[in-house]
């Protein structure tokens, strides 16, 4: 069995998920119609800042945190009725994470093209 490259995996995944641009994400965030979720690792936030008002769930814990039967999810501030908009540093991890959450049954889920790299050049406030 041949091992797929990350590029191939992300390319295949991108055909199955919803990707939005940073301006769409900003509008949704301002309208309070989404849960904006930063899936970068804690050290990435410490080194480069974070989006004011975004929730932080590290990629490694995402499925645990977003399992509706998990006590962590039940105690969170996330609104299940809103779209979940994920971002990472550049868009690779968030694309794969969206696919994983779709596999769990999430339907209102997307990620930001270009990730935090795009966000820092947008209207989002970085703290």
N, C-alpha and C positions, 0 to 999 in steps of 0.2 A: 504494500500500500504506500502510495506516495504521500508525503507530508505536504499540506498546503502552506504556501507562504502567507505571512500576515497580510500582505498586499492583496492576495487572492481572496483570503477570508473576508477582509473588509469590503472588497469590491462586490463579492457575492452578497454579503450582509446588507450593503447599501441599497440593493435592489428590493429588499424586503422590509425596509423601515422608512420612517418619515424623518426627513432632514429639513430643518428650517434655517434661515439665515439669521444673523444677529439682530437685524432690524425687526424681524417678525417676533423674535424672542423678547426684545425690549418692549414692544407694544403689548404683548401678552402679559409681561411682568408688570407693566404700568397699569394695565387694566385689571390686574389681580385675577387673571383667568388661567394662571398656571402655577405649578409648584416648580420653581427653578432650583435644580439640584446640582451642586458641584461635586463631582465624583473623584476629584483629584485627591492625592494623599495629603495628609496633614502638613508634611514638610514643604509641599508645593505651595500651600496656602501661606505658610510662614515666610517663604522666600519671595513670593510674588503678589501677595494680597488675595483678596476675595471680593466677590460681588456683594455689596451691601444688601442684606435682606435675603440672600440665597441660603438654602439649606445645604449642609455639608454631610454627605454620606460617602465615605471612601468606597472605591470600586470593589474592594475585597469583601465588603460587608453589605453590598447593595441588595442582593436577593434576601438576605436575612432581615434587613431593615424593612423591606417592602413586601414581606410575607404578611398578609392581613391577619394571620393567626399568631404572629409574633408579638410579644408584649412590647417590644421596642416600637413597632409600628403603631400599636394601639395607643401608645403614649406620645406619639409624635404630633407635630403641628401641621402635618401634610393633609391637604384636602383631597380625598379620594375622587371627588367629582370634577376636579380640575385636571387639565393636561399636565403630565409630568414631563418637564423639559430638562434634559441632562446635558452637562458639558464637562469636558476634561480639558487637558492642555491644548490639544490640537484636533480632536474629533475622532481619533481612532478608538480609544477605550469607550467613549460614550456611544459610538455606533454599535460596538459589540454588546454593550450593556443594554441598549434599547432592544436588541434582538433577544437577549436573555429574558428581559421583562415581558416582551411579547409572548415568548414561549411560556411564561408563567400565567398569561391571560390578560395582561394589561393591553388596552386598546388605545387609550388616549396617552400616547407616549411618543416623544420625539427627541432629537438632539440637535445641538447648534453646530452648523458647519464651521469648521475652523476653531471651535472651542474657545478657551480663554484667550488664545492669541488674537482672535477676532473681537472678543469682548473688550479687551483693553483699548481697542481703537474705536470703540462705540460710545454710546450715550450712557451706558451703565456706570454707576459709581463704584470705584474700586477702593476698598478700605484695607 
